[in-house]
Amino acid sequence: MIFSKKVFCKTTLCTTAVLLTACSSKPYAPDPSDPLQGMNRATYSFNQKLDKYALKPAAQAYTFVTPQVARDRVTNFFSNIGEVPTFFNDTLQGNLKLSATALGRFAVNTTIGLLGLFDPASSMGLTKHYNDFGITLAQYGVTTSPYLVLPLIGPSSIRDALALWPNYEYMSLWGYAGEYAEWRNIFFVIDIVNLRASLLSSDDVVQQASLDQYAFIRNAYLQKRASLIKRYTGRDVGPTGQANTDEDPLNGDDLSQALEQQNGGAPPLNATKNNATSKNNTTNTTSAVTPENNSATPPPPVSFRQQSQDPVKQSLAQNELAEMGS
């Protein structure tokens, strides 16, 4: 089945129009980064239902019938294709060293790595990184942009949503596969299912981390984008003007910060188990961790993306659903 771009655009516009009319009767705490919160929550609810009844079952079935080694090869293949828009955006941002790295990774993995099924470039010191046109727009001044939840795609912003089309149509290989549209669409579906399968292990993290999953995901996404923009452009676009410089912008510390922001500055329930243990060792008074209640203590925050022995899967931590436009 060949998907028409016009049909897709019309479907997306109609869905957005319906969601624009959805007004939530429940008041939510206002957030300056999320002025469209009512519409965004309606879109988020729609996406959750779509994931529950379509994407997640497909990802679970895919995981069940596909061995891990095969899923790793699929992940490597699509990661290699993603090097092309990364190269273009590195170049547009003037990061010539990074653009050379992306081009080198693509050349090595496409040839020696058998069309990207393997990743010999990482063994050669060419480290995987991610870049997109939304970051390029931030480089040239579009630093402030309201949070936006897109139908089917998920967390984004107005800037990043506008960047999806040029990133896909003009900077990726998919935009030049018009003569092979049917194959392109098949690969596109496989990419989505494979990506959703890689996130199955993170479902419990989101569910257990917060009562308001929408706010938790919003804060984590905004921190991730602030970190990437800070890393590549030097611009502070986060709520506090700070961004982590770690390789994974959604590490445990970031998740703790997201929870603290959501809880009004209060530390999350699952923070600093080690601190509680050290306090128990220095004083014999009330302790947060004892042999009796240790099993009930929530685990420390972890990354959305579980650590893997595969360097490509680790580096894909920066890409999640926002990379689907590349």
Steps between C-alpha positions, in 0.01 A plus 500: 500500500637839400426785741429831330664805650181697441290240682745498790503879523119521482463232766743679729330836447155355564617327815661821621184698423290258705743516790502881485129493584557277801482708814595344828276580798767401750730788597872445468788695639603758239845467351665777296661243269163335431236762412312242289468259790129427453544396136826323576343287771220401262756403236700311761190303599437417134858381455479289815196317367666452162807359671295273727294342225741509203865594546576321824338167400687515168827571681441213745425259217808621313715446809354154553572371149825688431824398678697773676791468256264564207345800675848639557576474128173682418587772752846538346356522149263787579761669716733503200235664283461764771862605450401686181277770657744519791780579251297773328397667826853483641616678185226764514593572861868535413603193701738375233677252727169339594380501138820320398435243774143442380614470138779263600262284700261478206778411255658236723179336621341500154799320348688299760191480720284350222248781448512590866409160642820517702680792661876478440518882504460509879797265537700744288429788739219660297249560777130507421314827559164645400399828338191633324356810334321610818841547662615685187207742533601559862854573380363780283282661764181295545582418860160543664219275385186377681469132579281308255376141495456374143248233402673166438848650559479617859705760695630790294486878481375741236861553384581130489169417330571749221847349465371146443409550134828649368695255715313210340442627147830670420763372744425129528517217249129433539407823324676380183340156483198607294545222246505246782217645706354160588830372638559830676166470679571141603835603646337798669251273679778261602697793638204615712429150636867436571531834680190429709637157586822657629291714737292219650729474801449869578121477540518406868743785568251761382205335673676467834681831492206735503129537556485750214672317216425780254691759705783256565550425130471869411769603749730217393460587131567870555811418703619269225460763229661767719797269550543430129465869404747602771749237383496592132420871500607624843159662551319467835136422426405305813280637781811568709735571212694183579539177308687183574806414293471126554474276196149398603289811565235288673715340766397433856584851621282654228208279596540606864503865394187446295326346799611783728363759258173312475469463879557870558861467607452202731748216449362184337414203716767284345794738547826448689479153640873517562464821699237336716728204559794721599281693738392175660866406552589828674196526724289243676187708469221476245630383161350494153650157433482213747511122456127491563395761244782467249289293264232769496742777410450604135806447280712798397399672174628343183521609140210452261743307284653200666876457470607256232819337383424630152656849461246595234208427730664709770547791264143474374407625845496849353255412231175337621186620329642835396735322262208346311487813289857449379 
